[in-house]
Amino acid sequence: MSGYVGNEAGKPQTKVMELKPEMRNINMIVRVISSDEPRTINTRSGQRTISEAIVGDETGRVKLTLWGKAAGTVKEGQVIEVRGAWTTTYRGDVQLNIGGANNVKVVTEHNIPEAEDIPENSPKAPEDYRPPRRGFRRGYGTRRQYWGR
């Protein structure tokens, strides 16, 4: 990851406390407050490599899960731009996700505060929020027919 001045595409940047469940194609500039080493997990799609980090900006903090080639690409103290991210929820907390190493870039010029100056608050899902159900949809024939294979 080479450093560059953030937001070169000119897209609007989302702030941490603006995150809501099921958002897509999110662009943000955040500071990495802490990061974990990559690990392998089992998913419905098989084994995947992930790493997790806590990132933040002047509005708050959020857990970031880096999937696949993005796993392990961020280090504590870095300021990064994430592009094409999406949100999920876990136990009422909104979480940020990113896949692909090209969607994470170190930013050299920014106005993101130091870790100790980032507020402790984090985005929450509305109390009545229920995530959409995923998986096989019954009543549409076999999986092969449903997926058009």
N, C-alpha and C positions, 0 to 999 in steps of 0.2 A: 504494500500500500504506500503510494507516494503521497506526500502532502500537497495540498492545493487550497486555494481560497474557496470556501464553501459556496454552495448553491449556484454553480456555474450554469445550470440549465434555466435559472430564473424562476423556478417553480416556487410557489409559496411554501414556507416552512411551518409545520405544525408544532405547537408547544405541547409539552408533556401533559399538562392539565386539560388540554383540549381533546385528548384521546378518549374515544368511546368504543364500546363493543362493536365488532364486525366492520371496522374501518379497513379500507384497502388503499394501496398505492400512496402510502404516507411518506413524506420527506421531512426529515428532522435533522437538526444539528444539536448534539448532546455531548456531555462529558461522561467518560467512563469512570464511575465511582469505584466499582470493584468488578472483577471478572474471574471466572472459573476456567479450569482446563477443560478441553474437549473430552467427551465421553460418548459411548455408544449406548443407545436405548433401543428397545423393541417397540415398534408401532404396528398398526394394522397393515402397513405397506412393507413391513420387514425391518431390518436393522437400519438405524440412521445415526449419524454423528451430530451431536449438538454441543454447544457451550452456552453458559448463561452469564449475564452481566447485569449490574444495576447501573443505569444511566440516568442523567438528569440535565435540566436546564434551570433557568431562573424561576420557573413555575413549580417544579417538583421532580420526583423520581419515579422510574418505572423499571420493571424487570424486562430485559431484552433477551430473547432466545435466538441464537444464531444457528441456523440449520445448514447441514452439508458443508460445502467449501467455505462458507462464512464462519464456521465454528473455529474458535481459537484465534481469530484475526484481530481482536481488540485487546488492549492492555489498559490497566488502571492508569488514570491520569490523562489519557489521550482525549482529544476532542474529535468526534467523528461525525460525518454526515451519513445518514442512512437513507437509501432511496428505495422505493417500491415495497416498503414494509407493510405489515398488516397487524391487526389486533385480534387477540382472543381474550377470554376471561377465565379465571380460575378462582373459585371461592370468593367471588365478588370483586376481585381485583382485575383491572384491565392490564394486559401484558402486550408487549411489542414483540414482533417476530420478523426475522429477515433471513433470506436464503441467497446464496451466491456471493462469492467474494467480491465481485465487481459492484455490489450494491452497498458496500461499506468503504468509505474513504476517510483517511486522516485529514483534518482541516488545519491549516496553519494560521489562518486569520479568522478570528471569531470574537464574540463578546459573551461567551459562556462563562459563568462564574466558576471559581475554584470549588472543589468537592465540598469543602466545609461550609461554603456559603449557599449551597443548594438546599432548598426547603425539604423537609422530611415527608411532606404530603405526597400522595400518589392518586392517580385516577381510579375511580370506582365505577362499577356498573350500577345502573339504577336498581333499586331494591326489588322491583318486580321483573327484572330482566331474566329471561330464560334463553340459553343459547340454542340455535337451531339444531335439530337432530341430524346426525350425519350417518352415512352408511347405506346399505342396500335398501332400495325403496320397494316395498311389497306391492304386488298387484300389477307389475309391469312386465311379467314374463320372466324369463331367465336372465341372468346377468349378461350373458352373451347378447341376447336380444336387446336388453336395455341400453347397453353401451354401444350398440351398433357394430359389433364385431362379427 
